[in-house]
Amino acid sequence: MTKIVLARPAVEAGESLGFLPGDLQQKVDPYLRPLYDALDDMIPPDKLKTYVERNVIEVVPLAYMRGRTLNNAFVILDEAQNATGMQMKMFLTRLGANSKAIITATLRRSICRLKRFPGLCRSKMFCRTSPE
């Protein structure tokens, strides 16, 4: 593996953030902040900066993975319960040669029965999962 990709659906927490000023990175940073916080806890700041600059570690909104093929990558999708069915299909089809994926989510049978997260629940049928 030559790259770690961390992805997350860009979902607001019930209220609209409205227009966010700045470039693309500044607009998506609020949605990705939890991933950066976790990286900050695990990797010294100088090493993390180097890894990000060299694209060894990449943090992206799930929607921006469309059209990519990730070869030799370790890909983590966080908060997958917020992904739509189309987003889950898109994520699963981004994996290329020698890549592995981990999908994290809050998944309960009751959620699947309510069809609140049909994308994740449908994808569960095709993937090996850890015990609930």
VMD Tcl script that builds the backbone (N, CA, C; Angstrom):
set m [mol new atoms 396]
animate dup $m
set s [atomselect $m all]
$s set {name element resname resid chain x y z} {
  {N N MET 1 A 0.845 -1.176 0.000}
  {CA C MET 1 A 0.000 0.000 0.000}
  {C C MET 1 A 0.889 1.237 0.000}
  {N N THR 2 A 0.509 2.188 -0.827}
  {CA C THR 2 A 1.308 3.406 -0.921}
  {C C THR 2 A 0.541 4.655 -0.474}
  {N N LYS 3 A -0.742 4.481 -0.160}
  {CA C LYS 3 A -1.563 5.651 0.157}
  {C C LYS 3 A -2.653 5.257 1.139}
  {N N ILE 4 A -2.995 6.197 2.013}
  {CA C ILE 4 A -4.142 6.060 2.906}
  {C C ILE 4 A -5.135 7.148 2.523}
  {N N VAL 5 A -6.369 6.745 2.242}
  {CA C VAL 5 A -7.415 7.700 1.883}
  {C C VAL 5 A -8.510 7.606 2.933}
  {N N LEU 6 A -8.827 8.739 3.542}
  {CA C LEU 6 A -9.911 8.831 4.512}
  {C C LEU 6 A -11.039 9.624 3.870}
  {N N ALA 7 A -12.227 9.027 3.834}
  {CA C ALA 7 A -13.372 9.691 3.193}
  {C C ALA 7 A -14.538 9.741 4.171}
  {N N ARG 8 A -15.398 10.723 3.935}
  {CA C ARG 8 A -16.553 10.920 4.802}
  {C C ARG 8 A -17.625 11.650 4.015}
  {N N PRO 9 A -18.893 11.243 4.143}
  {CA C PRO 9 A -19.955 12.018 3.488}
  {C C PRO 9 A -20.037 13.419 4.107}
  {N N ALA 10 A -20.254 14.410 3.296}
  {CA C ALA 10 A -20.397 15.792 3.789}
  {C C ALA 10 A -21.865 16.010 4.136}
  {N N VAL 11 A -22.182 15.817 5.410}
  {CA C VAL 11 A -23.570 15.925 5.862}
  {C C VAL 11 A -23.644 16.933 6.993}
  {N N GLU 12 A -24.576 17.860 6.876}
  {CA C GLU 12 A -24.762 18.849 7.929}
  {C C GLU 12 A -25.543 18.243 9.087}
  {N N ALA 13 A -25.391 18.785 10.253}
  {CA C ALA 13 A -26.023 18.245 11.457}
  {C C ALA 13 A -27.368 18.906 11.729}
  {N N GLY 14 A -28.259 18.861 10.762}
  {CA C GLY 14 A -29.607 19.365 10.976}
  {C C GLY 14 A -29.837 20.806 10.594}
  {N N GLU 15 A -28.794 21.602 10.526}
  {CA C GLU 15 A -28.969 22.998 10.123}
  {C C GLU 15 A -28.029 23.294 8.971}
  {N N SER 16 A -28.421 24.205 8.137}
  {CA C SER 16 A -27.614 24.541 6.976}
  {C C SER 16 A -26.495 25.503 7.369}
  {N N LEU 17 A -25.290 25.218 6.882}
  {CA C LEU 17 A -24.180 26.130 7.121}
  {C C LEU 17 A -24.219 27.314 6.165}
  {N N GLY 18 A -25.046 27.194 5.140}
  {CA C GLY 18 A -25.150 28.280 4.170}
  {C C GLY 18 A -23.898 28.406 3.333}
  {N N PHE 19 A -23.689 29.581 2.773}
  {CA C PHE 19 A -22.516 29.825 1.938}
  {C C PHE 19 A -21.267 29.858 2.800}
  {N N LEU 20 A -20.262 29.090 2.414}
  {CA C LEU 20 A -18.994 29.120 3.123}
  {C C LEU 20 A -17.963 29.811 2.243}
  {N N PRO 21 A -17.323 30.865 2.747}
  {CA C PRO 21 A -16.324 31.576 1.947}
  {C C PRO 21 A -15.057 30.732 1.803}
  {N N GLY 22 A -14.233 31.091 0.844}
  {CA C GLY 22 A -12.932 30.450 0.696}
  {C C GLY 22 A -12.864 29.513 -0.489}
  {N N ASP 23 A -11.701 28.868 -0.611}
  {CA C ASP 23 A -11.503 27.926 -1.707}
  {C C ASP 23 A -12.169 26.598 -1.366}
  {N N LEU 24 A -12.063 25.651 -2.271}
  {CA C LEU 24 A -12.722 24.363 -2.107}
  {C C LEU 24 A -12.318 23.672 -0.804}
  {N N GLN 25 A -11.025 23.669 -0.495}
  {CA C GLN 25 A -10.549 23.011 0.725}
  {C C GLN 25 A -11.159 23.659 1.972}
  {N N GLN 26 A -11.241 24.983 1.989}
  {CA C GLN 26 A -11.817 25.676 3.136}
  {C C GLN 26 A -13.316 25.396 3.275}
  {N N LYS 27 A -13.984 25.127 2.167}
  {CA C LYS 27 A -15.413 24.841 2.213}
  {C C LYS 27 A -15.702 23.444 2.767}
  {N N VAL 28 A -14.847 22.479 2.473}
  {CA C VAL 28 A -15.107 21.104 2.925}
  {C C VAL 28 A -14.457 20.786 4.270}
  {N N ASP 29 A -13.512 21.583 4.713}
  {CA C ASP 29 A -12.821 21.319 5.977}
  {C C ASP 29 A -13.759 21.125 7.175}
  {N N PRO 30 A -14.832 21.916 7.328}
  {CA C PRO 30 A -15.706 21.681 8.488}
  {C C PRO 30 A -16.290 20.263 8.532}
  {N N TYR 31 A -16.568 19.686 7.384}
  {CA C TYR 31 A -17.130 18.336 7.330}
  {C C TYR 31 A -16.066 17.278 7.608}
  {N N LEU 32 A -14.821 17.584 7.312}
  {CA C LEU 32 A -13.737 16.621 7.456}
  {C C LEU 32 A -12.946 16.791 8.752}
  {N N ARG 33 A -13.282 17.825 9.516}
  {CA C ARG 33 A -12.537 18.133 10.739}
  {C C ARG 33 A -12.377 16.926 11.672}
  {N N PRO 34 A -13.414 16.108 11.878}
  {CA C PRO 34 A -13.235 14.950 12.768}
  {C C PRO 34 A -12.124 13.999 12.302}
  {N N LEU 35 A -11.948 13.850 11.001}
  {CA C LEU 35 A -10.873 12.993 10.500}
  {C C LEU 35 A -9.512 13.624 10.773}
  {N N TYR 36 A -9.401 14.920 10.554}
  {CA C TYR 36 A -8.147 15.615 10.859}
  {C C TYR 36 A -7.837 15.548 12.361}
  {N N ASP 37 A -8.859 15.676 13.196}
  {CA C ASP 37 A -8.654 15.592 14.644}
  {C C ASP 37 A -8.093 14.218 15.033}
  {N N ALA 38 A -8.639 13.164 14.439}
  {CA C ALA 38 A -8.151 11.808 14.729}
  {C C ALA 38 A -6.708 11.648 14.266}
  {N N LEU 39 A -6.386 12.172 13.093}
  {CA C LEU 39 A -5.002 12.101 12.603}
  {C C LEU 39 A -4.060 12.866 13.527}
  {N N ASP 40 A -4.500 14.035 13.988}
  {CA C ASP 40 A -3.688 14.840 14.916}
  {C C ASP 40 A -3.381 14.073 16.202}
  {N N ASP 41 A -4.330 13.244 16.641}
  {CA C ASP 41 A -4.127 12.461 17.864}
  {C C ASP 41 A -3.119 11.327 17.660}
  {N N MET 42 A -2.964 10.850 16.432}
  {CA C MET 42 A -2.133 9.673 16.176}
  {C C MET 42 A -0.760 9.952 15.579}
  {N N ILE 43 A -0.634 11.076 14.862}
  {CA C ILE 43 A 0.596 11.346 14.117}
  {C C ILE 43 A 1.143 12.709 14.520}
  {N N PRO 44 A 2.443 12.797 14.811}
  {CA C PRO 44 A 3.037 14.099 15.135}
  {C C PRO 44 A 2.796 15.101 14.001}
  {N N PRO 45 A 2.548 16.376 14.340}
  {CA C PRO 45 A 2.187 17.389 13.345}
  {C C PRO 45 A 3.157 17.505 12.159}
  {N N ASP 46 A 4.454 17.449 12.402}
  {CA C ASP 46 A 5.408 17.595 11.298}
  {C C ASP 46 A 5.335 16.419 10.328}
  {N N LYS 47 A 5.155 15.203 10.860}
  {CA C LYS 47 A 5.025 14.032 9.987}
  {C C LYS 47 A 3.711 14.069 9.221}
  {N N LEU 48 A 2.627 14.452 9.910}
  {CA C LEU 48 A 1.322 14.521 9.256}
  {C C LEU 48 A 1.360 15.506 8.094}
  {N N LYS 49 A 1.953 16.666 8.315}
  {CA C LYS 49 A 2.061 17.674 7.253}
  {C C LYS 49 A 2.808 17.105 6.047}
  {N N THR 50 A 3.891 16.398 6.291}
  {CA C THR 50 A 4.669 15.793 5.211}
  {C C THR 50 A 3.842 14.743 4.463}
  {N N TYR 51 A 3.133 13.887 5.207}
  {CA C TYR 51 A 2.318 12.847 4.579}
  {C C TYR 51 A 1.216 13.449 3.703}
  {N N VAL 52 A 0.586 14.504 4.197}
  {CA C VAL 52 A -0.492 15.151 3.430}
  {C C VAL 52 A 0.078 15.834 2.187}
  {N N GLU 53 A 1.198 16.544 2.340}
  {CA C GLU 53 A 1.815 17.225 1.194}
  {C C GLU 53 A 2.251 16.243 0.111}
  {N N ARG 54 A 2.701 15.074 0.505}
  {CA C ARG 54 A 3.170 14.055 -0.454}
  {C C ARG 54 A 2.045 13.121 -0.906}
  {N N ASN 55 A 0.821 13.393 -0.484}
  {CA C ASN 55 A -0.343 12.570 -0.820}
  {C C ASN 55 A -0.229 11.131 -0.345}
  {N N VAL 56 A 0.520 10.914 0.715}
  {CA C VAL 56 A 0.558 9.602 1.335}
  {C C VAL 56 A -0.732 9.412 2.128}
  {N N ILE 57 A -1.197 10.495 2.762}
  {CA C ILE 57 A -2.494 10.524 3.440}
  {C C ILE 57 A -3.346 11.574 2.747}
  {N N GLU 58 A -4.554 11.163 2.378}
  {CA C GLU 58 A -5.480 12.077 1.708}
  {C C GLU 58 A -6.812 12.030 2.443}
  {N N VAL 59 A -7.362 13.195 2.747}
  {CA C VAL 59 A -8.664 13.301 3.408}
  {C C VAL 59 A -9.604 13.988 2.431}
  {N N VAL 60 A -10.699 13.277 2.059}
  {CA C VAL 60 A -11.583 13.796 1.009}
  {C C VAL 60 A -13.053 13.582 1.371}
  {N N PRO 61 A -13.913 14.483 0.893}
  {CA C PRO 61 A -15.346 14.216 1.001}
  {C C PRO 61 A -15.689 13.044 0.083}
  {N N LEU 62 A -16.611 12.223 0.498}
  {CA C LEU 62 A -16.993 11.045 -0.279}
  {C C LEU 62 A -17.382 11.409 -1.716}
  {N N ALA 63 A -18.098 12.483 -1.891}
  {CA C ALA 63 A -18.571 12.868 -3.225}
  {C C ALA 63 A -17.429 13.153 -4.200}
  {N N TYR 64 A -16.263 13.516 -3.694}
  {CA C TYR 64 A -15.137 13.858 -4.572}
  {C C TYR 64 A -14.313 12.644 -4.993}
  {N N MET 65 A -14.767 11.454 -4.631}
  {CA C MET 65 A -14.070 10.240 -5.057}
  {C C MET 65 A -14.568 9.748 -6.414}
  {N N ARG 66 A -15.636 10.329 -6.898}
  {CA C ARG 66 A -16.226 9.915 -8.174}
  {C C ARG 66 A -15.190 10.017 -9.295}
  {N N GLY 67 A -15.135 8.968 -10.114}
  {CA C GLY 67 A -14.251 8.975 -11.270}
  {C C GLY 67 A -12.825 8.540 -10.988}
  {N N ARG 68 A -12.513 8.226 -9.762}
  {CA C ARG 68 A -11.150 7.825 -9.407}
  {C C ARG 68 A -11.052 6.309 -9.322}
  {N N THR 69 A -9.847 5.801 -9.507}
  {CA C THR 69 A -9.536 4.412 -9.209}
  {C C THR 69 A -8.365 4.438 -8.247}
  {N N LEU 70 A -8.552 3.856 -7.091}
  {CA C LEU 70 A -7.533 3.900 -6.051}
  {C C LEU 70 A -6.798 2.573 -6.015}
  {N N ASN 71 A -5.607 2.538 -6.606}
  {CA C ASN 71 A -4.753 1.360 -6.592}
  {C C ASN 71 A -3.766 1.455 -5.441}
  {N N ASN 72 A -3.409 0.320 -4.876}
  {CA C ASN 72 A -2.420 0.260 -3.793}
  {C C ASN 72 A -2.765 1.214 -2.659}
  {N N ALA 73 A -4.031 1.268 -2.308}
  {CA C ALA 73 A -4.489 2.209 -1.285}
  {C C ALA 73 A -5.239 1.488 -0.174}
  {N N PHE 74 A -5.147 2.065 1.006}
  {CA C PHE 74 A -5.935 1.643 2.151}
  {C C PHE 74 A -6.973 2.735 2.336}
  {N N VAL 75 A -8.246 2.422 2.109}
  {CA C VAL 75 A -9.302 3.433 2.064}
  {C C VAL 75 A -10.266 3.215 3.223}
  {N N ILE 76 A -10.504 4.273 3.970}
  {CA C ILE 76 A -11.423 4.211 5.102}
  {C C ILE 76 A -12.590 5.155 4.838}
  {N N LEU 77 A -13.803 4.610 4.868}
  {CA C LEU 77 A -15.011 5.426 4.765}
  {C C LEU 77 A -15.613 5.533 6.155}
  {N N ASP 78 A -15.639 6.729 6.705}
  {CA C ASP 78 A -16.156 6.988 8.043}
  {C C ASP 78 A -17.588 7.489 7.952}
  {N N GLU 79 A -18.390 7.181 8.962}
  {CA C GLU 79 A -19.777 7.660 9.033}
  {C C GLU 79 A -20.599 7.222 7.818}
  {N N ALA 80 A -20.417 5.983 7.408}
  {CA C ALA 80 A -21.080 5.486 6.195}
  {C C ALA 80 A -22.603 5.442 6.320}
  {N N GLN 81 A -23.127 5.499 7.532}
  {CA C GLN 81 A -24.583 5.514 7.668}
  {C C GLN 81 A -25.193 6.762 7.037}
  {N N ASN 82 A -24.372 7.775 6.775}
  {CA C ASN 82 A -24.861 8.999 6.145}
  {C C ASN 82 A -24.724 8.987 4.627}
  {N N ALA 83 A -24.233 7.895 4.060}
  {CA C ALA 83 A -24.054 7.799 2.610}
  {C C ALA 83 A -25.332 7.271 1.949}
  {N N THR 84 A -25.598 7.765 0.767}
  {CA C THR 84 A -26.740 7.270 -0.005}
  {C C THR 84 A -26.357 5.960 -0.692}
  {N N GLY 85 A -27.346 5.310 -1.275}
  {CA C GLY 85 A -27.080 4.082 -2.020}
  {C C GLY 85 A -26.114 4.310 -3.168}
  {N N MET 86 A -26.302 5.382 -3.898}
  {CA C MET 86 A -25.405 5.685 -5.028}
  {C C MET 86 A -23.988 5.984 -4.529}
  {N N GLN 87 A -23.863 6.672 -3.411}
  {CA C GLN 87 A -22.536 6.962 -2.863}
  {C C GLN 87 A -21.828 5.682 -2.425}
  {N N MET 88 A -22.571 4.748 -1.821}
  {CA C MET 88 A -21.961 3.485 -1.398}
  {C C MET 88 A -21.484 2.688 -2.614}
  {N N LYS 89 A -22.303 2.647 -3.638}
  {CA C LYS 89 A -21.907 1.932 -4.860}
  {C C LYS 89 A -20.667 2.590 -5.463}
  {N N MET 90 A -20.663 3.902 -5.520}
  {CA C MET 90 A -19.523 4.633 -6.064}
  {C C MET 90 A -18.275 4.350 -5.244}
  {N N PHE 91 A -18.395 4.359 -3.912}
  {CA C PHE 91 A -17.243 4.099 -3.053}
  {C C PHE 91 A -16.674 2.701 -3.304}
  {N N LEU 92 A -17.538 1.719 -3.312}
  {CA C LEU 92 A -17.088 0.333 -3.472}
  {C C LEU 92 A -16.440 0.086 -4.828}
  {N N THR 93 A -16.855 0.841 -5.832}
  {CA C THR 93 A -16.278 0.646 -7.170}
  {C C THR 93 A -15.034 1.496 -7.403}
  {N N ARG 94 A -14.604 2.274 -6.414}
  {CA C ARG 94 A -13.368 3.058 -6.540}
  {C C ARG 94 A -12.138 2.215 -6.232}
  {N N LEU 95 A -12.326 1.090 -5.577}
  {CA C LEU 95 A -11.198 0.265 -5.157}
  {C C LEU 95 A -10.557 -0.404 -6.354}
  {N N GLY 96 A -9.257 -0.181 -6.512}
  {CA C GLY 96 A -8.508 -0.768 -7.603}
  {C C GLY 96 A -7.631 -1.912 -7.122}
  {N N ALA 97 A -6.626 -2.213 -7.916}
  {CA C ALA 97 A -5.714 -3.317 -7.621}
  {C C ALA 97 A -4.990 -3.107 -6.301}
  {N N ASN 98 A -4.894 -4.160 -5.531}
  {CA C ASN 98 A -4.151 -4.170 -4.269}
  {C C ASN 98 A -4.663 -3.156 -3.245}
  {N N SER 99 A -5.934 -2.815 -3.301}
  {CA C SER 99 A -6.514 -1.875 -2.340}
  {C C SER 99 A -7.414 -2.613 -1.362}
  {N N LYS 100 A -7.546 -2.029 -0.197}
  {CA C LYS 100 A -8.422 -2.564 0.845}
  {C C LYS 100 A -9.270 -1.414 1.373}
  {N N ALA 101 A -10.468 -1.757 1.843}
  {CA C ALA 101 A -11.362 -0.730 2.384}
  {C C ALA 101 A -11.885 -1.150 3.745}
  {N N ILE 102 A -12.070 -0.163 4.581}
  {CA C ILE 102 A -12.766 -0.328 5.856}
  {C C ILE 102 A -13.906 0.678 5.847}
  {N N ILE 103 A -15.085 0.203 6.227}
  {CA C ILE 103 A -16.262 1.063 6.286}
  {C C ILE 103 A -16.726 1.102 7.730}
  {N N THR 104 A -16.775 2.302 8.307}
  {CA C THR 104 A -17.260 2.446 9.677}
  {C C THR 104 A -18.622 3.123 9.654}
  {N N ALA 105 A -19.493 2.676 10.556}
  {CA C ALA 105 A -20.842 3.231 10.603}
  {C C ALA 105 A -21.519 2.812 11.892}
  {N N THR 106 A -22.573 3.508 12.215}
  {CA C THR 106 A -23.476 3.076 13.267}
  {C C THR 106 A -24.555 2.282 12.570}
  {N N LEU 107 A -24.502 0.983 12.735}
  {CA C LEU 107 A -25.409 0.120 11.983}
  {C C LEU 107 A -26.152 -0.789 12.954}
  {N N ARG 108 A -27.442 -0.637 12.958}
  {CA C ARG 108 A -28.298 -1.504 13.765}
  {C C ARG 108 A -29.353 -2.081 12.847}
  {N N ARG 109 A -29.820 -3.255 13.185}
  {CA C ARG 109 A -30.855 -3.871 12.350}
  {C C ARG 109 A -32.083 -2.976 12.249}
  {N N SER 110 A -32.415 -2.291 13.330}
  {CA C SER 110 A -33.587 -1.426 13.320}
  {C C SER 110 A -33.445 -0.312 12.289}
  {N N ILE 111 A -32.224 0.172 12.099}
  {CA C ILE 111 A -31.992 1.223 11.108}
  {C C ILE 111 A -32.284 0.684 9.720}
  {N N CYS 112 A -31.823 -0.529 9.434}
  {CA C CYS 112 A -32.058 -1.122 8.120}
  {C C CYS 112 A -33.545 -1.380 7.896}
  {N N ARG 113 A -34.238 -1.829 8.947}
  {CA C ARG 113 A -35.666 -2.087 8.800}
  {C C ARG 113 A -36.436 -0.807 8.513}
  {N N LEU 114 A -35.976 0.300 9.076}
  {CA C LEU 114 A -36.649 1.581 8.850}
  {C C LEU 114 A -36.314 2.170 7.480}
  {N N LYS 115 A -35.347 1.575 6.790}
  {CA C LYS 115 A -34.905 2.029 5.475}
  {C C LYS 115 A -34.371 3.458 5.519}
  {N N ARG 116 A -33.885 3.866 6.679}
  {CA C ARG 116 A -33.301 5.206 6.795}
  {C C ARG 116 A -31.951 5.276 6.085}
  {N N PHE 117 A -31.210 4.191 6.088}
  {CA C PHE 117 A -29.894 4.152 5.469}
  {C C PHE 117 A -29.826 3.014 4.459}
  {N N PRO 118 A -30.662 3.049 3.411}
  {CA C PRO 118 A -30.723 1.908 2.497}
  {C C PRO 118 A -29.406 1.630 1.786}
  {N N GLY 119 A -28.587 2.651 1.524}
  {CA C GLY 119 A -27.322 2.432 0.829}
  {C C GLY 119 A -26.384 1.566 1.633}
  {N N LEU 120 A -26.233 1.886 2.901}
  {CA C LEU 120 A -25.343 1.119 3.765}
  {C C LEU 120 A -25.891 -0.279 3.997}
  {N N CYS 121 A -27.185 -0.383 4.244}
  {CA C CYS 121 A -27.784 -1.686 4.521}
  {C C CYS 121 A -27.708 -2.593 3.303}
  {N N ARG 122 A -27.918 -2.053 2.126}
  {CA C ARG 122 A -27.816 -2.838 0.893}
  {C C ARG 122 A -26.367 -3.277 0.672}
  {N N SER 123 A -25.434 -2.403 0.935}
  {CA C SER 123 A -24.012 -2.725 0.748}
  {C C SER 123 A -23.563 -3.796 1.727}
  {N N LYS 124 A -24.169 -3.837 2.879}
  {CA C LYS 124 A -23.792 -4.815 3.904}
  {C C LYS 124 A -23.937 -6.237 3.378}
  {N N MET 125 A -24.888 -6.460 2.487}
  {CA C MET 125 A -25.106 -7.798 1.947}
  {C C MET 125 A -23.903 -8.273 1.133}
  {N N PHE 126 A -23.135 -7.350 0.575}
  {CA C PHE 126 A -22.046 -7.705 -0.317}
  {C C PHE 126 A -20.673 -7.674 0.335}
  {N N CYS 127 A -20.600 -7.221 1.561}
  {CA C CYS 127 A -19.309 -7.044 2.221}
  {C C CYS 127 A -19.231 -7.895 3.478}
  {N N ARG 128 A -18.040 -8.302 3.812}
  {CA C ARG 128 A -17.827 -9.003 5.082}
  {C C ARG 128 A -17.840 -7.936 6.174}
  {N N THR 129 A -18.567 -8.207 7.245}
  {CA C THR 129 A -18.649 -7.238 8.323}
  {C C THR 129 A -18.193 -7.869 9.631}
  {N N SER 130 A -17.809 -7.021 10.561}
  {CA C SER 130 A -17.477 -7.506 11.897}
  {C C SER 130 A -18.791 -7.684 12.651}
  {N N PRO 131 A -18.800 -8.474 13.716}
  {CA C PRO 131 A -20.038 -8.693 14.478}
  {C C PRO 131 A -20.582 -7.380 15.023}
  {N N GLU 132 A -21.895 -7.295 15.079}
  {CA C GLU 132 A -22.547 -6.087 15.591}
  {C C GLU 132 A -22.497 -6.049 17.095}
}
mol reanalyze $m
mol bondsrecalc $m
mol representation Tube
mol addrep $m
